[in-house]
Amino acid sequence: MKTIYGGLLVLVVMVAYPDKGKFRQQKISDERYESVGVFDVNGDKKPDLVSGAWWYEGPNFKKRHRIGEVKAQGEYYDDFSTIPLDVNRDGRMDFITGGWWGNTVRWRENPGHSSKEWPEHVIDSCGNVETTRAWDIDGDGVPEIVPNTPNNPLRVYRLEKGKKGTFKAYTLHPIQGHGLGFGDVNGDGRGDFVLADGWLEAPEKPFEEPWIFHDELNLGQASIPILVVDVNGDGKNDLIAGQAHDYGLFWYEHKKDGNRIVWEKRTIDTENSQYHEMHWRDIDGDGKPELITGKRYRAHNDNDAGAADSYGMYYFTWNGQKFEKNIITYGPAGETKGTGIYMVVQDLDKDGYPELITAGKDGLSIFWNER
């Protein structure tokens, strides 16, 4: 733009800054595994991607190496999580997975050489695994492994100290439904479990004393995870849950009725379906966490409500009164991307802004956070 001041011609350069929260998609693979993990596989101090039968070398993720066979069941693979954990304490990161058809939770052992396949070890036969998460239940710095196994007991697997590669199982509740979360529900400083039909209050000694069940919830076929976060800043943790196989994304405000918690249901979004996976992280650098989620593409192979709808990934910001929706990617099948069943939010390039790494039946992609 040219401007004249007192006869002096000045050239003004207009600098375009990227929009806050802008993302650039890098397609890594068309493979249809639904889970991805991020960790340093080969010890070069750079994060790699691990998804299904392959791992991809960072920092450009173009060279891939085989992990080993992953059993297929129709359009699915029996591989519904990728949780990094050095199970055998050899200094190399392994990972935890599990699946619906295998009825097991398992770990795959990092062999320490890119030309070797990763041996698979069964931790337990626990029933159909919807997906698996890891939370540090006892606060010792080592996460426990917790599969969501609908219509089966809630079991927690604790890596045994002094025994390489072995887990001890603890049954905390006789049955769980579709949906699982973990966080301090009642403000006593201990992490509680949230199930689809209630929450489990943690005792002082979580692996020695019984957990107390409170039947205060009816979340339907809820997301994994159900988030336990203080949405409105009132000092009490609320819940955020999506409908994993139907329409709807909601938050449940923590209210008190005497000694009982009352959960008031609030709408975030009812226009989209299959909200199966979500995260609560600051991705735009404003110091406040956002809700990152989206649709799990073809979660039940086009048999869920809204399966034929356009879809994508979104982040929701809290404005003090309600959630506002921001689109990361959206469109018809073949032109966009969903969340899969196990995604990662992690800063890959160390610029202070986390990327979104997501797998699914629609492929594996990184969404680079360009602020």
Secondary structure, DSSP 8 states (H G I E B T S, - for coil): -EEEETTEEEE--------TT-EEEEEEE----SB-EEE-SSSSSS-EEEETTEEE-TTT---EEE-----EETTEES----EEE-TT-SSS-EEEEE-TTT-EEEEE---SSTTS---EEEEEE-S--SEEEEE-SSSSSS-EEEEE-TTEEEEEEEE-TTSTT-EEEEEEEEEE-S-EEEE-SSSSSS-EEEETTEEEE--SSTTTS--EEE------SB-SSBEEE-SSSSSS-EEEEEBTTSEEEEEEEEEEETTEEEEEEEEEEEEEE-EEEEEEE--SSSSS-EEEEEE-TTTTTT-STTTTS-EEEEEEEE-SSSEEEEEEEEESTTSS----SB-EEE-SSSSSS-EEEE-STT-EEEEEE--
